[in-house]
Amino acid sequence: MGWEQVGVLVGVLSPLVGVPLGMISLYLRAIREQQATTTSEISRRIHIIEASLDSLVRRMGECDREFTTKEEWLRESMLARQRLERLTELVTRIQAELDGDRGLATEIGRATAAMVELVRRLTGAEGTKAEGGLRRAQAREG
């Protein structure tokens, strides 16, 4: 086979082989572009997820909590109960003293009565002085 025959054979077969090869190469190129687009989209989504996780970790760090064990909680609640019982006893004792014969309420009542009496005396004396001064001023004018 000579060069002329090979040239003719290639000329005849090239449309039969060239078109499908061109279509296959375009199809493979489209697949590659789609994969690149998909890869970039997935990469963008992964970046967003990582940013969200970083934000979540940072916020969780700000909400730092201390959790107690059951034993510590029981100890704390027993201590609070004891303090509440002491407070109840103190209030009961104060109430008993206020209700008693020689209690604080009686003393407060006596002190209040003495203060009222003192104010009445002072007001009466001041009222008398004021009335006398008013009468003298009227006498001078008249």
Residue pairs with C-beta under 8 A, 6 or more apart in sequence:
68 76
96 103
97 103
97 104
98 104
98 105
99 105
100 106
